[in-house]
Amino acid sequence: MGTVGLIENRPNSRNVIPGEVFFSVDIRHPEENALAAMEAKLHAALDETLRPLQLAYEVTRIFTSPPVKFSPELIDCVRVAANNAGFASRDMISGAGHDAAYIAGVAPATMIFVPCRGGISHNEAEATSFDECAAGAQVLLNAVLEYDRRLG
């Protein structure tokens, strides 16, 4: 996945062709080698697009967050938990810096996401109903019980 989340044109005027453009690119993938390939393609695309126009560019990496592998067993416990509660579920890969990503470095971890209205998350407009939160809590309880059952 790649996201351009910030774009600044200078000068920022509707009737002036910008002399400078700044933008951020956030690339995420669960595999390190794929991240490196995505970054190489970004550099190649910039070069291929801008050099013929005699435009200069500069790339600065400001943050690196290696992919985190969650516990396959805990992921399966969440799948079983959602199914047992009668909820639809799907696997999702998140590259965000959630607490679980840090916990995964020292203990088995996974995450449970609940739907946000309109699919909007990590935004001031994010909203989740009490029913969706209750469903997430039920899945969490079921997952803990499933993991406990497996430990025997």
mmCIF file of the C-alpha atoms, coordinates in Angstrom:
data_MODEL
# 
_entry.id   MODEL 
# 
loop_
_atom_site.group_PDB 
_atom_site.id 
_atom_site.type_symbol 
_atom_site.label_atom_id 
_atom_site.label_alt_id 
_atom_site.label_comp_id 
_atom_site.label_asym_id 
_atom_site.label_entity_id 
_atom_site.label_seq_id 
_atom_site.pdbx_PDB_ins_code 
_atom_site.Cartn_x 
_atom_site.Cartn_y 
_atom_site.Cartn_z 
_atom_site.occupancy 
_atom_site.B_iso_or_equiv 
_atom_site.pdbx_formal_charge 
_atom_site.auth_seq_id 
_atom_site.auth_comp_id 
_atom_site.auth_asym_id 
_atom_site.auth_atom_id 
_atom_site.pdbx_PDB_model_num 
ATOM 1   C CA . MET A 1 1   ? 0.000   0.000   0.000   1.00 0.00 ? 1   MET A CA 1 
ATOM 2   C CA . GLY A 1 2   ? 1.162   3.505   -0.683  1.00 0.00 ? 2   GLY A CA 1 
ATOM 3   C CA . THR A 1 3   ? -0.368  6.774   0.439   1.00 0.00 ? 3   THR A CA 1 
ATOM 4   C CA . VAL A 1 4   ? 0.414   10.369  -0.407  1.00 0.00 ? 4   VAL A CA 1 
ATOM 5   C CA . GLY A 1 5   ? -0.912  11.988  2.751   1.00 0.00 ? 5   GLY A CA 1 
ATOM 6   C CA . LEU A 1 6   ? 0.525   15.484  2.595   1.00 0.00 ? 6   LEU A CA 1 
ATOM 7   C CA . ILE A 1 7   ? 0.970   17.778  -0.403  1.00 0.00 ? 7   ILE A CA 1 
ATOM 8   C CA . GLU A 1 8   ? 2.233   21.360  -0.311  1.00 0.00 ? 8   GLU A CA 1 
ATOM 9   C CA . ASN A 1 9   ? 2.605   23.616  -3.370  1.00 0.00 ? 9   ASN A CA 1 
ATOM 10  C CA . ARG A 1 10  ? 4.783   26.721  -3.156  1.00 0.00 ? 10  ARG A CA 1 
ATOM 11  C CA . PRO A 1 11  ? 3.558   29.331  -3.738  1.00 0.00 ? 11  PRO A CA 1 
ATOM 12  C CA . ASN A 1 12  ? 0.118   28.005  -2.904  1.00 0.00 ? 12  ASN A CA 1 
ATOM 13  C CA . SER A 1 13  ? -1.896  30.241  -5.215  1.00 0.00 ? 13  SER A CA 1 
ATOM 14  C CA . ARG A 1 14  ? -4.626  29.173  -7.608  1.00 0.00 ? 14  ARG A CA 1 
ATOM 15  C CA . ASN A 1 15  ? -3.256  31.193  -10.541 1.00 0.00 ? 15  ASN A CA 1 
ATOM 16  C CA . VAL A 1 16  ? 0.490   30.527  -10.159 1.00 0.00 ? 16  VAL A CA 1 
ATOM 17  C CA . ILE A 1 17  ? 2.330   27.454  -11.413 1.00 0.00 ? 17  ILE A CA 1 
ATOM 18  C CA . PRO A 1 18  ? 4.148   26.082  -8.357  1.00 0.00 ? 18  PRO A CA 1 
ATOM 19  C CA . GLY A 1 19  ? 7.910   26.421  -8.313  1.00 0.00 ? 19  GLY A CA 1 
ATOM 20  C CA . GLU A 1 20  ? 8.191   23.728  -5.659  1.00 0.00 ? 20  GLU A CA 1 
ATOM 21  C CA . VAL A 1 21  ? 6.053   20.815  -4.516  1.00 0.00 ? 21  VAL A CA 1 
ATOM 22  C CA . PHE A 1 22  ? 6.527   18.865  -1.296  1.00 0.00 ? 22  PHE A CA 1 
ATOM 23  C CA . PHE A 1 23  ? 4.696   15.612  -0.581  1.00 0.00 ? 23  PHE A CA 1 
ATOM 24  C CA . SER A 1 24  ? 4.967   12.693  1.772   1.00 0.00 ? 24  SER A CA 1 
ATOM 25  C CA . VAL A 1 25  ? 4.710   9.054   0.720   1.00 0.00 ? 25  VAL A CA 1 
ATOM 26  C CA . ASP A 1 26  ? 3.885   6.312   3.214   1.00 0.00 ? 26  ASP A CA 1 
ATOM 27  C CA . ILE A 1 27  ? 4.549   2.797   1.881   1.00 0.00 ? 27  ILE A CA 1 
ATOM 28  C CA . ARG A 1 28  ? 3.592   -0.334  3.784   1.00 0.00 ? 28  ARG A CA 1 
ATOM 29  C CA . HIS A 1 29  ? 3.847   -4.041  3.137   1.00 0.00 ? 29  HIS A CA 1 
ATOM 30  C CA . PRO A 1 30  ? 4.189   -7.071  5.419   1.00 0.00 ? 30  PRO A CA 1 
ATOM 31  C CA . GLU A 1 31  ? 7.445   -8.163  3.735   1.00 0.00 ? 31  GLU A CA 1 
ATOM 32  C CA . GLU A 1 32  ? 10.755  -6.244  3.928   1.00 0.00 ? 32  GLU A CA 1 
ATOM 33  C CA . ASN A 1 33  ? 11.831  -7.179  0.382   1.00 0.00 ? 33  ASN A CA 1 
ATOM 34  C CA . ALA A 1 34  ? 8.537   -5.907  -1.046  1.00 0.00 ? 34  ALA A CA 1 
ATOM 35  C CA . LEU A 1 35  ? 9.006   -2.604  0.823   1.00 0.00 ? 35  LEU A CA 1 
ATOM 36  C CA . ALA A 1 36  ? 12.461  -2.226  -0.702  1.00 0.00 ? 36  ALA A CA 1 
ATOM 37  C CA . ALA A 1 37  ? 11.056  -2.956  -4.191  1.00 0.00 ? 37  ALA A CA 1 
ATOM 38  C CA . MET A 1 38  ? 8.249   -0.418  -3.678  1.00 0.00 ? 38  MET A CA 1 
ATOM 39  C CA . GLU A 1 39  ? 10.744  2.231   -2.616  1.00 0.00 ? 39  GLU A CA 1 
ATOM 40  C CA . ALA A 1 40  ? 12.943  1.478   -5.643  1.00 0.00 ? 40  ALA A CA 1 
ATOM 41  C CA . LYS A 1 41  ? 9.915   1.832   -7.944  1.00 0.00 ? 41  LYS A CA 1 
ATOM 42  C CA . LEU A 1 42  ? 9.065   5.175   -6.342  1.00 0.00 ? 42  LEU A CA 1 
ATOM 43  C CA . HIS A 1 43  ? 12.596  6.469   -6.994  1.00 0.00 ? 43  HIS A CA 1 
ATOM 44  C CA . ALA A 1 44  ? 12.504  5.160   -10.572 1.00 0.00 ? 44  ALA A CA 1 
ATOM 45  C CA . ALA A 1 45  ? 9.122   6.793   -11.236 1.00 0.00 ? 45  ALA A CA 1 
ATOM 46  C CA . LEU A 1 46  ? 10.346  10.134  -9.903  1.00 0.00 ? 46  LEU A CA 1 
ATOM 47  C CA . ASP A 1 47  ? 13.447  9.949   -12.045 1.00 0.00 ? 47  ASP A CA 1 
ATOM 48  C CA . GLU A 1 48  ? 11.568  8.857   -15.171 1.00 0.00 ? 48  GLU A CA 1 
ATOM 49  C CA . THR A 1 49  ? 8.960   11.599  -14.779 1.00 0.00 ? 49  THR A CA 1 
ATOM 50  C CA . LEU A 1 50  ? 11.042  14.552  -13.631 1.00 0.00 ? 50  LEU A CA 1 
ATOM 51  C CA . ARG A 1 51  ? 14.411  14.258  -15.399 1.00 0.00 ? 51  ARG A CA 1 
ATOM 52  C CA . PRO A 1 52  ? 13.017  14.726  -18.946 1.00 0.00 ? 52  PRO A CA 1 
ATOM 53  C CA . LEU A 1 53  ? 11.336  17.906  -17.685 1.00 0.00 ? 53  LEU A CA 1 
ATOM 54  C CA . GLN A 1 54  ? 14.675  19.057  -16.221 1.00 0.00 ? 54  GLN A CA 1 
ATOM 55  C CA . LEU A 1 55  ? 13.109  19.166  -12.765 1.00 0.00 ? 55  LEU A CA 1 
ATOM 56  C CA . ALA A 1 56  ? 15.173  18.384  -9.707  1.00 0.00 ? 56  ALA A CA 1 
ATOM 57  C CA . TYR A 1 57  ? 13.949  16.333  -6.792  1.00 0.00 ? 57  TYR A CA 1 
ATOM 58  C CA . GLU A 1 58  ? 15.159  15.241  -3.405  1.00 0.00 ? 58  GLU A CA 1 
ATOM 59  C CA . VAL A 1 59  ? 14.007  12.223  -1.419  1.00 0.00 ? 59  VAL A CA 1 
ATOM 60  C CA . THR A 1 60  ? 14.428  12.151  2.350   1.00 0.00 ? 60  THR A CA 1 
ATOM 61  C CA . ARG A 1 61  ? 13.393  9.161   4.435   1.00 0.00 ? 61  ARG A CA 1 
ATOM 62  C CA . ILE A 1 62  ? 12.110  10.458  7.751   1.00 0.00 ? 62  ILE A CA 1 
ATOM 63  C CA . PHE A 1 63  ? 10.859  7.261   9.375   1.00 0.00 ? 63  PHE A CA 1 
ATOM 64  C CA . THR A 1 64  ? 11.281  3.511   9.028   1.00 0.00 ? 64  THR A CA 1 
ATOM 65  C CA . SER A 1 65  ? 9.049   0.961   10.714  1.00 0.00 ? 65  SER A CA 1 
ATOM 66  C CA . PRO A 1 66  ? 9.838   -2.652  9.875   1.00 0.00 ? 66  PRO A CA 1 
ATOM 67  C CA . PRO A 1 67  ? 6.898   -5.025  9.299   1.00 0.00 ? 67  PRO A CA 1 
ATOM 68  C CA . VAL A 1 68  ? 5.597   -6.814  12.406  1.00 0.00 ? 68  VAL A CA 1 
ATOM 69  C CA . LYS A 1 69  ? 4.517   -10.453 12.358  1.00 0.00 ? 69  LYS A CA 1 
ATOM 70  C CA . PHE A 1 70  ? 1.616   -11.254 14.647  1.00 0.00 ? 70  PHE A CA 1 
ATOM 71  C CA . SER A 1 71  ? 1.085   -14.645 16.255  1.00 0.00 ? 71  SER A CA 1 
ATOM 72  C CA . PRO A 1 72  ? -0.597  -17.046 13.798  1.00 0.00 ? 72  PRO A CA 1 
ATOM 73  C CA . GLU A 1 73  ? -2.178  -18.880 16.732  1.00 0.00 ? 73  GLU A CA 1 
ATOM 74  C CA . LEU A 1 74  ? -3.674  -15.700 18.186  1.00 0.00 ? 74  LEU A CA 1 
ATOM 75  C CA . ILE A 1 75  ? -4.901  -14.635 14.751  1.00 0.00 ? 75  ILE A CA 1 
ATOM 76  C CA . ASP A 1 76  ? -6.652  -18.001 14.449  1.00 0.00 ? 76  ASP A CA 1 
ATOM 77  C CA . CYS A 1 77  ? -8.173  -17.545 17.926  1.00 0.00 ? 77  CYS A CA 1 
ATOM 78  C CA . VAL A 1 78  ? -9.683  -14.243 16.757  1.00 0.00 ? 78  VAL A CA 1 
ATOM 79  C CA . ARG A 1 79  ? -11.069 -15.909 13.607  1.00 0.00 ? 79  ARG A CA 1 
ATOM 80  C CA . VAL A 1 80  ? -12.692 -18.655 15.694  1.00 0.00 ? 80  VAL A CA 1 
ATOM 81  C CA . ALA A 1 81  ? -13.935 -16.081 18.216  1.00 0.00 ? 81  ALA A CA 1 
ATOM 82  C CA . ALA A 1 82  ? -15.660 -13.971 15.559  1.00 0.00 ? 82  ALA A CA 1 
ATOM 83  C CA . ASN A 1 83  ? -17.198 -17.048 13.949  1.00 0.00 ? 83  ASN A CA 1 
ATOM 84  C CA . ASN A 1 84  ? -18.444 -18.356 17.308  1.00 0.00 ? 84  ASN A CA 1 
ATOM 85  C CA . ALA A 1 85  ? -20.074 -14.996 17.992  1.00 0.00 ? 85  ALA A CA 1 
ATOM 86  C CA . GLY A 1 86  ? -21.784 -15.093 14.589  1.00 0.00 ? 86  GLY A CA 1 
ATOM 87  C CA . PHE A 1 87  ? -19.860 -12.119 13.191  1.00 0.00 ? 87  PHE A CA 1 
ATOM 88  C CA . ALA A 1 88  ? -18.393 -11.794 9.727   1.00 0.00 ? 88  ALA A CA 1 
ATOM 89  C CA . SER A 1 89  ? -14.646 -11.188 9.743   1.00 0.00 ? 89  SER A CA 1 
ATOM 90  C CA . ARG A 1 90  ? -11.716 -10.778 7.415   1.00 0.00 ? 90  ARG A CA 1 
ATOM 91  C CA . ASP A 1 91  ? -7.969  -10.718 7.849   1.00 0.00 ? 91  ASP A CA 1 
ATOM 92  C CA . MET A 1 92  ? -6.412  -7.270  7.604   1.00 0.00 ? 92  MET A CA 1 
ATOM 93  C CA . ILE A 1 93  ? -2.797  -6.189  7.485   1.00 0.00 ? 93  ILE A CA 1 
ATOM 94  C CA . SER A 1 94  ? -2.079  -3.017  9.417   1.00 0.00 ? 94  SER A CA 1 
ATOM 95  C CA . GLY A 1 95  ? 1.217   -1.207  9.229   1.00 0.00 ? 95  GLY A CA 1 
ATOM 96  C CA . ALA A 1 96  ? 0.177   1.359   11.777  1.00 0.00 ? 96  ALA A CA 1 
ATOM 97  C CA . GLY A 1 97  ? 2.165   1.813   14.978  1.00 0.00 ? 97  GLY A CA 1 
ATOM 98  C CA . HIS A 1 98  ? -0.407  0.329   17.333  1.00 0.00 ? 98  HIS A CA 1 
ATOM 99  C CA . ASP A 1 99  ? 0.672   -0.816  20.794  1.00 0.00 ? 99  ASP A CA 1 
ATOM 100 C CA . ALA A 1 100 ? 0.298   -4.421  19.646  1.00 0.00 ? 100 ALA A CA 1 
ATOM 101 C CA . ALA A 1 101 ? 3.159   -3.889  17.182  1.00 0.00 ? 101 ALA A CA 1 
ATOM 102 C CA . TYR A 1 102 ? 5.472   -3.116  20.095  1.00 0.00 ? 102 TYR A CA 1 
ATOM 103 C CA . ILE A 1 103 ? 4.121   -5.931  22.256  1.00 0.00 ? 103 ILE A CA 1 
ATOM 104 C CA . ALA A 1 104 ? 4.731   -8.378  19.379  1.00 0.00 ? 104 ALA A CA 1 
ATOM 105 C CA . GLY A 1 105 ? 8.455   -7.786  19.868  1.00 0.00 ? 105 GLY A CA 1 
ATOM 106 C CA . VAL A 1 106 ? 8.323   -9.388  23.329  1.00 0.00 ? 106 VAL A CA 1 
ATOM 107 C CA . ALA A 1 107 ? 5.144   -11.510 23.435  1.00 0.00 ? 107 ALA A CA 1 
ATOM 108 C CA . PRO A 1 108 ? 2.574   -13.081 21.115  1.00 0.00 ? 108 PRO A CA 1 
ATOM 109 C CA . ALA A 1 109 ? 0.136   -10.434 19.874  1.00 0.00 ? 109 ALA A CA 1 
ATOM 110 C CA . THR A 1 110 ? -2.620  -9.717  17.391  1.00 0.00 ? 110 THR A CA 1 
ATOM 111 C CA . MET A 1 111 ? -5.282  -7.067  16.902  1.00 0.00 ? 111 MET A CA 1 
ATOM 112 C CA . ILE A 1 112 ? -9.054  -6.901  16.542  1.00 0.00 ? 112 ILE A CA 1 
ATOM 113 C CA . PHE A 1 113 ? -10.540 -4.106  14.446  1.00 0.00 ? 113 PHE A CA 1 
ATOM 114 C CA . VAL A 1 114 ? -14.167 -3.016  14.471  1.00 0.00 ? 114 VAL A CA 1 
ATOM 115 C CA . PRO A 1 115 ? -15.828 -1.168  11.583  1.00 0.00 ? 115 PRO A CA 1 
ATOM 116 C CA . CYS A 1 116 ? -15.885 2.625   11.535  1.00 0.00 ? 116 CYS A CA 1 
ATOM 117 C CA . ARG A 1 117 ? -18.790 4.530   9.997   1.00 0.00 ? 117 ARG A CA 1 
ATOM 118 C CA . GLY A 1 118 ? -18.059 5.095   6.312   1.00 0.00 ? 118 GLY A CA 1 
ATOM 119 C CA . GLY A 1 119 ? -14.736 3.261   6.616   1.00 0.00 ? 119 GLY A CA 1 
ATOM 120 C CA . ILE A 1 120 ? -13.092 6.422   7.998   1.00 0.00 ? 120 ILE A CA 1 
ATOM 121 C CA . SER A 1 121 ? -10.432 5.758   10.653  1.00 0.00 ? 121 SER A CA 1 
ATOM 122 C CA . HIS A 1 122 ? -7.511  7.662   12.146  1.00 0.00 ? 122 HIS A CA 1 
ATOM 123 C CA . ASN A 1 123 ? -9.428  10.836  11.423  1.00 0.00 ? 123 ASN A CA 1 
ATOM 124 C CA . GLU A 1 124 ? -11.503 13.334  13.410  1.00 0.00 ? 124 GLU A CA 1 
ATOM 125 C CA . ALA A 1 125 ? -14.623 12.057  11.596  1.00 0.00 ? 125 ALA A CA 1 
ATOM 126 C CA . GLU A 1 126 ? -14.051 8.489   12.848  1.00 0.00 ? 126 GLU A CA 1 
ATOM 127 C CA . ALA A 1 127 ? -17.073 7.028   14.613  1.00 0.00 ? 127 ALA A CA 1 
ATOM 128 C CA . THR A 1 128 ? -17.939 3.530   15.800  1.00 0.00 ? 128 THR A CA 1 
ATOM 129 C CA . SER A 1 129 ? -21.325 2.561   17.215  1.00 0.00 ? 129 SER A CA 1 
ATOM 130 C CA . PHE A 1 130 ? -21.764 1.106   20.696  1.00 0.00 ? 130 PHE A CA 1 
ATOM 131 C CA . ASP A 1 131 ? -23.020 -2.093  19.040  1.00 0.00 ? 131 ASP A CA 1 
ATOM 132 C CA . GLU A 1 132 ? -19.820 -2.416  16.980  1.00 0.00 ? 132 GLU A CA 1 
ATOM 133 C CA . CYS A 1 133 ? -17.701 -1.784  20.095  1.00 0.00 ? 133 CYS A CA 1 
ATOM 134 C CA . ALA A 1 134 ? -19.720 -4.412  21.985  1.00 0.00 ? 134 ALA A CA 1 
ATOM 135 C CA . ALA A 1 135 ? -19.169 -6.867  19.127  1.00 0.00 ? 135 ALA A CA 1 
ATOM 136 C CA . GLY A 1 136 ? -15.423 -6.189  19.264  1.00 0.00 ? 136 GLY A CA 1 
ATOM 137 C CA . ALA A 1 137 ? -15.407 -6.739  23.029  1.00 0.00 ? 137 ALA A CA 1 
ATOM 138 C CA . GLN A 1 138 ? -17.296 -10.014 22.546  1.00 0.00 ? 138 GLN A CA 1 
ATOM 139 C CA . VAL A 1 139 ? -14.756 -11.178 19.975  1.00 0.00 ? 139 VAL A CA 1 
ATOM 140 C CA . LEU A 1 140 ? -11.934 -10.244 22.358  1.00 0.00 ? 140 LEU A CA 1 
ATOM 141 C CA . LEU A 1 141 ? -13.527 -12.232 25.204  1.00 0.00 ? 141 LEU A CA 1 
ATOM 142 C CA . ASN A 1 142 ? -14.143 -15.200 22.915  1.00 0.00 ? 142 ASN A CA 1 
ATOM 143 C CA . ALA A 1 143 ? -10.552 -15.058 21.631  1.00 0.00 ? 143 ALA A CA 1 
ATOM 144 C CA . VAL A 1 144 ? -9.127  -15.043 25.161  1.00 0.00 ? 144 VAL A CA 1 
ATOM 145 C CA . LEU A 1 145 ? -11.339 -18.019 26.071  1.00 0.00 ? 145 LEU A CA 1 
ATOM 146 C CA . GLU A 1 146 ? -10.317 -19.837 22.868  1.00 0.00 ? 146 GLU A CA 1 
ATOM 147 C CA . TYR A 1 147 ? -6.636  -19.273 23.619  1.00 0.00 ? 147 TYR A CA 1 
ATOM 148 C CA . ASP A 1 148 ? -7.140  -20.471 27.205  1.00 0.00 ? 148 ASP A CA 1 
ATOM 149 C CA . ARG A 1 149 ? -8.947  -23.581 25.904  1.00 0.00 ? 149 ARG A CA 1 
ATOM 150 C CA . ARG A 1 150 ? -6.000  -24.344 23.594  1.00 0.00 ? 150 ARG A CA 1 
ATOM 151 C CA . LEU A 1 151 ? -3.534  -24.036 26.470  1.00 0.00 ? 151 LEU A CA 1 
ATOM 152 C CA . GLY A 1 152 ? -5.548  -26.768 28.146  1.00 0.00 ? 152 GLY A CA 1 
# 
